[in-house]
């Protein structure tokens, strides 16, 4: 209301001044009370109060003092920041925030609660562990488990007694799941003496051979079933006998067995060394020996005839008074020896004769003879024959001389149909006294000798 100079106007002007001063004082007291509480909680003004403050020019121009809030531990609170304390790169406080006395900047807690979503720190990468080198004396555990499961499946339902053996490995030798074979079959039970360490594949093949072939053959030729099979060699880490390149033997894989003999219920033993009879090599040697003996007899006969002719010629010459014919100038003279002539020993040494001693000039020839003898022995160990004996080998083995030989022949031939390799007395001298059977895989044809 305007002051028109009258008394009423003066009173009205003074009243408005008092009201304005009182309003300012009340607003300042309210702000001071709110700051004194320091609870960090600010009452939100209603929409009507905001509209009234915007309409009233006196209230909207009042600047309330800003008080720093007390720290509250364990909770994130909104902290008003004065313009002077704001960072340089922080945006200025909007005018609406000034009018409400609130700050648009809130403090973020240093350690946010665990349940609050936010970027998670990635864990530091672990140092790569060095790769373990495979142990050459142990098979991988997975391979062993697979082999054992397969072995269990192979022996399921067979009449065999076996004991599991631990996995064994030595370089390339060994087996994942070997077993010790105690016996084969039932009624009768064929014991393996001594028990053999073989693979499960060998157990399956031996079971088939014994039950389907050996027992019927024993009844036919020996008059009783077999109750015992004597073994010679089972698992052995070694190279194959006489094989080119020194390849690993199947014995080194527990995949082979050497058999010496069979025994029946009646106590009759079919031993391979004694019961097989002469093999083809024996027959060839007999042929060669007979030929050499015939040649020697013919040479002796020719020498005797020559001597008789020379004696008759000499007798005729004496009777007629003619000179006796001689083949050489020294014929009829005594042979010079070391005692009669000192030069005889030196001549023998020089020629590499039998009187040569170690260190003498003729020793080189003696060493050469020794090498030849060693070479011949090595050939014999490998089963190689002399050319003369090789040429005299008969095409077929000798006929069986008795029932034991018939049983052994038939047992060997039946094994050739089951095993990858079957070797016997006809193969070479090393197998003269046993059967060798193994499960070596063959691409084209099984070995049967």
C-alpha positions in Angstrom: 0.0 0.0 0.0 1.4 3.4 -0.9 2.1 6.1 1.7 -0.1 9.1 0.9 1.2 11.2 3.9 -1.9 10.9 6.0 -2.0 9.4 9.4 -3.5 6.2 8.3 -0.9 5.8 5.6 1.9 6.4 8.1 0.5 3.7 10.4 0.1 1.2 7.5 3.7 1.8 6.3 5.1 1.3 9.8 3.1 -2.0 10.2 4.4 -3.4 6.9 7.9 -2.6 8.0 7.4 -4.4 11.3 5.9 -7.4 9.4 8.9 -7.6 7.0 11.4 -7.4 9.8 9.6 -10.1 11.7 9.4 -12.4 8.7 13.2 -12.0 8.1 13.9 -12.7 11.8 11.7 -15.8 11.7 13.4 -17.2 8.6 16.8 -16.7 10.1 15.8 -18.4 13.3 14.4 -21.4 11.4 17.6 -21.8 9.4 19.8 -21.5 12.5 17.7 -24.2 14.2 18.0 -26.6 11.3 21.8 -26.1 11.1 22.1 -26.6 14.9 20.4 -30.1 14.7 23.1 -31.4 12.4 21.3 -34.7 11.7 22.3 -34.6 8.0 18.6 -35.0 7.1 16.9 -32.2 5.4 13.2 -31.8 5.2 11.9 -31.6 1.8 9.7 -28.6 1.0 6.3 -29.2 -0.3 5.4 -28.1 -3.7 3.2 -25.3 -2.2 6.1 -24.0 -0.1 8.4 -23.8 -3.2 5.7 -22.0 -5.2 5.2 -19.5 -2.3 8.9 -18.9 -2.0 9.1 -18.2 -5.7 6.2 -15.7 -5.5 7.5 -13.9 -2.4 10.4 -11.7 -3.4 11.5 -11.2 0.2 11.8 -14.9 1.1 13.4 -15.9 -2.3 16.2 -13.4 -1.7 17.1 -14.7 1.7 20.4 -16.7 1.6 20.6 -19.3 4.3 23.9 -20.0 5.9 25.5 -23.3 5.0 26.8 -25.5 7.8 29.2 -28.3 7.4 27.6 -31.6 8.5 29.1 -33.7 11.1 30.6 -37.0 9.9 28.4 -40.0 10.3 30.4 -43.3 10.3 29.1 -46.3 8.4 26.5 -44.5 6.3 26.7 -42.6 3.0 25.1 -39.1 3.5 24.5 -36.2 1.3 27.0 -33.5 2.2 26.4 -29.9 1.0 29.4 -28.3 -0.5 29.9 -24.6 -0.6 30.9 -23.0 -3.9 34.3 -22.1 -2.5 35.0 -25.7 -1.5 33.8 -27.2 -4.9 36.6 -28.6 -7.1 37.7 -26.5 -10.1 36.5 -29.0 -12.6 33.1 -29.5 -10.9 30.1 -27.9 -12.5 28.6 -24.8 -10.8 25.6 -25.3 -8.5 22.3 -24.6 -10.3 20.2 -21.6 -9.2 17.4 -23.9 -8.1 19.8 -25.6 -5.7 20.6 -22.2 -4.2 16.9 -21.4 -3.8 16.3 -24.7 -1.9 19.5 -24.4 0.1 20.7 -27.9 -1.2 23.8 -28.9 -3.0 23.7 -30.9 -6.2 27.0 -32.6 -5.3 27.0 -35.7 -3.1 29.9 -37.5 -1.5 30.5 -41.0 -2.7 31.7 -43.5 0.0 35.2 -44.8 -0.4 34.2 -48.4 0.3 30.7 -49.2 -1.2 28.6 -51.9 0.4 29.2 -55.4 -0.8 25.6 -55.8 -2.0 25.7 -52.6 -4.0 26.2 -53.1 -7.7 29.4 -51.6 -9.0 32.6 -52.4 -11.0 34.5 -55.3 -9.5 38.2 -55.4 -9.5 39.5 -58.3 -11.7 41.7 -60.8 -9.7 45.4 -60.8 -10.6 46.2 -63.6 -13.0 47.8 -66.6 -11.4 51.3 -67.6 -12.5 51.2 -70.5 -15.0 52.2 -73.8 -13.3 55.1 -75.6 -15.1 53.8 -78.6 -17.0 54.6 -81.9 -15.4 56.9 -84.2 -17.4 55.5 -87.7 -17.9 57.2 -90.4 -15.9 58.8 -92.9 -18.2 58.2 -95.6 -15.6 54.5 -95.0 -15.2 51.5 -95.2 -17.6 48.9 -92.4 -17.6 46.2 -93.1 -15.0 43.4 -92.7 -17.5 45.0 -95.3 -19.8 45.3 -97.7 -16.9 41.7 -97.4 -15.9 40.5 -98.0 -19.5 42.7 -101.0 -19.8 41.4 -102.5 -16.5 37.8 -102.0 -17.6 38.5 -103.6 -20.9 40.3 -106.6 -19.2 37.3 -107.1 -16.9 35.0 -107.2 -19.9 37.2 -109.7 -21.8 37.5 -112.2 -18.9 33.8 -112.0 -18.0 32.2 -115.4 -18.3 35.5 -117.3 -18.9 36.6 -120.3 -16.7 39.9 -118.8 -15.8 41.6 -118.0 -12.5 43.7 -114.8 -12.6 45.2 -112.3 -10.1 45.5 -108.6 -11.1 49.0 -107.3 -11.3 50.0 -103.7 -10.9 50.8 -101.7 -14.0 54.4 -102.1 -15.1 56.5 -100.0 -17.4 60.2 -99.8 -18.3 60.7 -97.7 -21.3 58.8 -99.3 -24.1 58.3 -102.5 -22.1 55.4 -103.2 -19.8 51.6 -103.5 -19.8 48.7 -101.3 -18.5 46.6 -104.1 -16.9 48.6 -107.4 -16.7 47.3 -110.4 -14.8 48.8 -113.5 -13.3 47.3 -116.6 -15.0 46.7 -119.4 -12.4 44.6 -121.9 -14.3 42.4 -122.4 -17.3 39.2 -124.3 -17.8 36.9 -126.3 -15.5 36.4 -130.1 -15.1 39.3 -130.5 -15.7 41.1 -127.4 -14.6 44.5 -126.9 -16.3 47.0 -125.3 -14.0 49.7 -123.1 -15.4 53.0 -123.9 -13.7 54.5 -121.6 -12.8 51.7 -119.0 -13.0 52.4 -116.7 -16.0 52.2 -112.9 -16.1 50.4 -112.1 -19.4 47.9 -109.7 -20.9 44.1 -110.3 -20.8 44.2 -110.8 -24.6 46.6 -113.7 -24.1 44.3 -115.2 -21.4 41.4 -115.2 -23.9 43.5 -116.8 -26.6 44.9 -119.5 -24.3 41.5 -120.3 -22.9 40.2 -120.9 -26.5 43.2 -123.0 -27.4 43.1 -125.2 -24.3 39.4 -125.8 -24.2 38.7 -126.2 -27.9 41.8 -127.9 -29.2 44.3 -129.2 -26.6 41.7 -131.2 -24.6 40.2 -133.0 -27.6 43.7 -133.8 -29.0 44.9 -135.1 -25.7 42.0 -137.5 -25.4 42.6 -138.7 -29.0 46.4 -139.2 -28.9 47.3 -139.4 -25.2 44.2 -141.1 -23.8 43.4 -138.5 -21.1 42.8 -134.8 -20.7 45.5 -132.3 -19.8 45.6 -131.0 -16.2 48.9 -129.1 -16.3 50.7 -126.9 -18.7 54.4 -126.1 -17.8 55.5 -122.6 -18.8 59.0 -121.4 -19.5 58.9 -117.6 -20.0 56.2 -115.0 -19.7 56.8 -111.2 -19.3 60.4 -110.3 -20.1 61.7 -106.9 -21.2 63.9 -108.0 -24.1 64.3 -107.8 -27.9 62.9 -110.4 -30.2 65.2 -113.3 -31.0 66.7 -113.2 -34.4 64.5 -110.4 -35.7 65.9 -107.8 -38.0 66.4 -104.4 -36.4 66.2 -105.7 -32.8 62.5 -105.0 -32.4 60.9 -105.4 -29.0 59.7 -108.9 -28.3 56.1 -109.6 -27.5 57.4 -110.9 -24.2 58.2 -107.3 -23.4 54.5 -106.4 -23.6 53.3 -109.4 -21.5 51.8 -110.6 -24.8 53.6 -113.9 -25.2 54.1 -117.3 -23.5 56.6 -120.1 -23.9 55.4 -123.6 -23.1 57.6 -126.5 -22.3 55.2 -129.5 -21.8 51.7 -130.8 -21.1 50.7 -133.4 -18.5 47.6 -135.6 -18.5 45.4 -137.0 -15.7 47.2 -140.3 -16.1 50.6 -138.7 -15.5 51.8 -138.9 -19.0 54.0 -135.9 -20.0 54.3 -134.7 -23.6 57.6 -132.8 -23.5 58.3 -130.8 -26.6 62.1 -131.4 -26.6 61.9 -135.2 -26.2 58.6 -135.9 -27.8 58.8 -133.9 -31.1 61.4 -136.1 -32.7 63.9 -135.0 -35.4 63.1 -131.7 -37.2 63.9 -130.7 -40.7 67.3 -129.3 -39.7 68.2 -132.6 -38.1 67.2 -134.5 -41.3 69.2 -132.0 -43.4 72.3 -132.5 -41.2 72.0 -136.2 -41.5 71.8 -135.9 -45.3 74.8 -133.6 -45.4 76.8 -135.8 -43.0 76.0 -138.9 -45.1 77.1 -137.1 -48.2 80.4 -136.0 -46.6 81.0 -139.5 -45.3 80.4 -140.9 -48.8 82.8 -138.4 -50.3 85.4 -139.2 -47.7 85.0 -143.0 -48.3 85.4 -142.4 -52.0 88.5 -140.3 -51.5 90.0 -143.0 -49.2 89.2 -145.7 -51.7 90.8 -143.7 -54.5 93.9 -143.1 -52.4 94.2 -146.8 -51.6 93.9 -147.7 -55.2 96.6 -145.2 -56.1 98.9 -146.5 -53.4 98.3 -150.1 -54.6 99.1 -149.1 -58.2 102.3 -147.3 -57.2 103.4 -150.3 -55.1 102.8 -152.6 -58.0 104.8 -150.3 -60.3 107.7 -150.3 -57.8 107.7 -154.1 -57.5 107.7 -154.4 -61.3 110.7 -152.0 -61.5 112.7 -154.0 -59.0 112.0 -157.2 -60.7 113.1 -155.9 -64.1 116.0 -153.9 -62.7 114.6 -150.5 -63.8 114.9 -147.4 -61.6 112.1 -146.8 -59.1 109.9 -143.9 -60.2 109.5 -141.1 -57.5 107.0 -138.2 -57.5 109.4 -135.6 -55.9 113.0 -135.3 -55.0 112.4 -135.4 -51.3 110.1 -138.4 -51.4 111.2 -141.0 -49.0 113.3 -138.6 -46.9 112.5 -138.1 -43.2 110.5 -135.0 -42.3 112.5 -132.2 -40.8 111.3 -131.0 -37.4 112.3 -128.3 -34.9 114.8 -130.7 -33.3 116.4 -131.8 -36.6 116.4 -128.3 -38.2 116.2 -125.0 -36.2 114.8 -123.2 -39.2 111.7 -125.4 -39.3 110.0 -123.4 -36.4 110.7 -120.0 -38.0 109.3 -121.2 -41.3 106.1 -122.3 -39.5 105.7 -119.0 -37.8 106.2 -117.1 -41.0 103.6 -119.1 -42.8 101.1 -118.8 -39.9 101.2 -122.4 -39.1 99.8 -124.2 -36.1 103.0 -123.5 -34.1 102.4 -119.8 -34.1 102.5 -118.1 -30.7 100.8 -114.9 -29.4 102.7 -111.8 -30.6 104.3 -113.7 -33.5 104.0 -112.5 -37.1 101.6 -115.3 -37.9 99.1 -114.3 -35.3 97.1 -112.2 -37.8 95.9 -115.2 -39.6 94.9 -116.9 -36.3 92.7 -113.9 -35.4 91.1 -114.1 -38.8 90.2 -117.7 -38.1 88.8 -116.8 -34.7 86.6 -114.2 -36.3 85.3 -116.7 -38.8 84.5 -119.1 -36.0 82.7 -116.3 -34.1 80.7 -115.4 -37.1 79.7 -119.0 -37.6 78.5 -119.2 -34.0 76.5 -116.0 -34.3 74.8 -117.5 -37.4 74.0 -120.6 -35.5 72.5 -118.6 -32.6 70.3 -116.7 -35.1 69.1 -120.0 -36.6 71.1 -119.5 -39.8 72.2 -122.7 -41.4 75.2 -123.6 -43.5 74.5 -123.4 -47.2 74.9 -127.2 -47.6 72.4 -127.8 -44.8 70.0 -125.2 -46.1 70.1 -126.8 -49.5 69.4 -130.2 -48.0 66.3 -129.1 -46.0 63.3 -131.3 -46.8 60.1 -129.6 -47.8 58.0 -131.2 -45.1 58.8 -132.2 -41.5 59.4 -135.8 -40.7 56.3 -138.0 -40.1 55.3 -138.4 -36.4 57.0 -141.4 -34.9 54.5 -142.0 -32.0 51.3 -140.7 -30.4 53.2 -138.0 -28.4 54.6 -136.5 -31.6 51.2 -136.7 -33.2 49.7 -134.7 -30.3 52.5 -132.1 -30.4 52.2 -131.7 -34.1 48.5 -131.2 -33.9 48.7 -128.8 -30.9 51.2 -126.7 -32.8 49.1 -126.6 -36.0 46.0 -125.6 -34.0 47.8 -122.8 -32.3 48.7 -121.3 -35.7 45.0 -120.6 -36.2 44.6 -118.6 -33.0 47.8 -116.8 -32.2 49.6 -114.1 -34.3 52.9 -116.0 -34.0 53.5 -119.7 -33.3 57.0 -121.0 -33.2 58.2 -124.5 -32.4 61.1 -126.9 -33.0 60.9 -126.5 -36.7 61.5 -122.7 -36.5 65.1 -122.6 -35.3 67.4 -124.0 -32.6 66.3 -121.5 -30.0 62.7 -123.0 -30.1 63.7 -126.6 -30.2 62.5 -127.2 -26.7 59.3 -125.2 -26.4 56.3 -123.6 -28.2 56.3 -119.8 -28.4 52.8 -118.2 -28.9 52.0 -114.5 -28.9 49.2 -112.1 -29.9 51.3 -109.9 -32.2 49.0 -108.3 -34.8 49.7 -109.4 -38.4 48.7 -107.4 -41.4 48.5 -110.2 -44.0 49.4 -113.6 -42.7 50.1 -115.2 -39.3 53.6 -116.6 -38.6 53.5 -120.4 -38.2 56.8 -122.3 -38.0 
